[in-house]
Amino acid sequence: MNKLKASLSLFLTMFKIGLFTFGGGYAMLALLENEFVEKKGWLTKEEFLNMLAIAESTPGPIAINSATFIGYKTAGVLGSAFATLGVCLPSFIIIYTISLFFDAFLKFKVVEYAFLGIRACVVYLIASAGFKLFKGLKKNALSIAIFVAVLGIMTAFSIFSVKFSTVFYILICGTIGLIAYLIGLTSKKEGNK
């Protein structure tokens, strides 16, 4: 597939995902995985998990970072631009349209109930993405210990209303993973002597 054709396919796919995803980037993860890993096969499960780690760790919204990464991997710089535009354009169009009629729009009871329904769906989409990511996780003692610790700490902090940025969770867990890797590397070198 040539790069222009791949870029147009990326644009249309990302536009569709951006148009029908409510709840932000985390709600989009299940759709991205379904589209690019299962349907198109453009990414392996391992590449998808690595992409999520990179997209979450770098500045900017996870949806845009993911689209940029997938676009670049699939069709280079052109694919990256098309995928990023495709994922951003639906939100821009919808928000711009709503802003034109915002006050009149919020007066409708139907709109209020629609947003309540959308919120419930967003919770499901985020939980579904989290469950799929957990299933794809390499299950060893370290990864399970980190998962249980972070889940416990996040739950406790939520119950007791302690503010703690998710960035710190990522940095702490990344540091622990790096230390574990270096310890494993050192152990292998000593074992080979």
C-alpha positions in Angstrom: 0.0 0.0 0.0 1.5 3.4 -1.0 1.9 6.1 1.6 -0.9 8.4 0.3 -3.4 5.6 0.2 -2.4 4.4 3.7 -2.6 8.0 4.9 -6.1 8.5 3.6 -7.1 5.2 5.2 -5.6 6.4 8.5 -7.4 9.7 8.2 -10.8 8.0 7.6 -10.3 5.5 10.4 -9.1 8.1 12.9 -12.0 10.4 11.9 -14.5 7.6 12.5 -12.9 6.8 15.9 -12.7 10.5 16.9 -16.4 11.0 15.8 -17.8 8.2 17.9 -15.6 8.3 21.0 -16.9 10.1 24.0 -14.9 10.4 27.1 -11.4 11.3 25.8 -8.4 9.2 24.9 -8.8 6.5 27.4 -12.3 5.7 26.1 -10.7 5.6 22.6 -8.2 2.9 23.5 -10.5 -0.1 23.0 -11.5 1.3 19.6 -7.9 1.9 18.6 -6.9 -1.6 19.6 -9.9 -3.2 17.8 -9.2 -1.2 14.6 -5.4 -1.3 14.3 -4.5 -4.6 16.1 -7.4 -6.9 15.4 -9.0 -5.7 12.2 -6.2 -4.2 10.1 -3.2 -5.9 11.8 -1.1 -2.8 11.4 0.2 -3.1 14.9 1.0 -6.2 17.0 -0.4 -6.5 20.6 3.1 -5.8 21.9 3.5 -2.7 19.7 0.1 -1.4 20.8 1.0 -1.7 24.5 4.4 0.0 23.8 2.5 2.8 21.9 0.2 3.3 24.9 3.2 3.6 27.2 4.8 6.2 25.0 1.6 8.1 24.3 0.8 8.3 28.0 4.4 9.3 29.0 4.8 12.1 26.5 3.2 15.5 26.8 -0.2 16.0 25.2 -3.5 14.1 25.0 -3.2 10.4 24.7 -5.6 10.3 21.7 -3.4 12.7 19.7 -0.2 11.0 20.7 -1.6 7.6 19.8 -2.8 8.8 16.4 0.5 10.4 15.7 2.4 7.2 16.6 0.2 4.9 14.7 0.3 7.2 11.6 4.0 7.4 11.7 4.5 3.7 12.1 2.1 3.0 9.2 2.9 5.7 6.7 5.7 7.9 8.0 5.4 11.7 8.5 2.5 12.0 6.0 0.5 9.2 7.8 1.3 10.9 11.1 -0.2 14.2 9.9 -3.3 12.6 8.4 -4.0 10.4 11.5 -3.6 13.3 13.9 -5.8 15.5 11.8 -8.4 12.7 11.5 -8.6 12.2 15.2 -8.8 16.0 16.0 -11.2 17.2 13.3 -14.4 15.6 14.7 -13.9 17.1 18.1 -13.2 20.5 16.6 -16.3 20.3 14.4 -18.6 19.2 17.2 -17.3 21.7 19.8 -17.5 24.5 17.3 -21.1 23.6 16.4 -22.1 23.3 20.0 -20.5 26.6 20.9 -22.7 28.3 18.3 -25.9 27.1 20.0 -24.5 26.4 23.5 -27.1 28.2 25.7 -30.1 27.0 23.7 -28.6 23.5 23.5 -28.3 23.1 27.3 -31.9 24.0 27.9 -33.2 20.8 26.4 -33.9 18.0 29.0 -33.2 15.5 26.2 -29.6 16.7 26.0 -29.2 16.4 29.8 -30.4 12.8 29.7 -28.3 12.0 26.6 -25.2 13.2 28.5 -26.1 11.0 31.4 -26.3 8.0 29.1 -23.0 8.9 27.4 -21.3 9.1 30.9 -22.3 5.5 31.6 -21.0 4.4 28.3 -17.7 6.2 28.9 -17.2 4.3 32.1 -17.7 1.0 30.2 -15.2 2.0 27.4 -12.5 3.0 29.9 -13.0 -0.2 32.0 -13.0 -2.3 28.8 -9.7 -0.7 27.7 -8.2 -1.3 31.1 -9.3 -4.9 31.2 -7.8 -5.6 27.7 -4.6 -3.9 28.7 -4.4 -6.0 31.9 -5.0 -9.2 29.8 -2.1 -8.2 27.5 0.2 -7.5 30.4 3.1 -9.9 30.9 2.2 -11.5 34.2 5.2 -11.8 36.4 5.7 -11.0 40.1 6.9 -7.4 39.4 4.1 -6.4 37.1 1.4 -7.9 39.3 2.9 -6.3 42.4 3.1 -2.9 40.7 -0.5 -3.3 39.5 -1.9 -4.2 42.9 0.1 -1.4 44.6 -1.0 1.3 42.2 -4.6 0.1 42.3 -4.6 0.1 46.1 -3.0 3.5 46.4 -5.3 5.0 43.8 -8.3 3.6 45.5 -7.1 4.8 49.0 -6.3 8.3 47.6 -9.7 8.5 46.0 -11.5 7.5 49.2 -9.5 10.0 51.3 -9.5 12.7 48.6 -5.7 12.9 48.4 -4.6 14.7 45.2 -1.8 12.9 43.5 -1.0 13.4 39.8 -1.1 10.4 37.5 2.2 11.6 36.1 3.8 10.6 39.4 2.3 7.1 39.1 3.8 6.7 35.6 7.2 8.1 36.7 7.4 5.9 39.8 6.3 2.8 38.0 8.7 3.5 35.1 11.6 3.9 37.5 10.7 0.7 39.3 10.6 -1.1 36.0 13.9 0.3 34.9 15.6 -0.6 38.2 14.2 -4.2 37.9 15.6 -4.4 34.3 19.0 -3.2 35.4 19.1 -5.6 38.3 18.1 -8.4 36.0 20.8 -7.4 33.5 23.4 -7.2 36.2 22.4 -10.7 37.5 22.7 -12.1 34.0 26.2 -10.7 33.5 27.3 -12.1 36.9 25.8 -15.4 36.0 27.7 -15.6 32.8 31.1 -15.1 34.5 
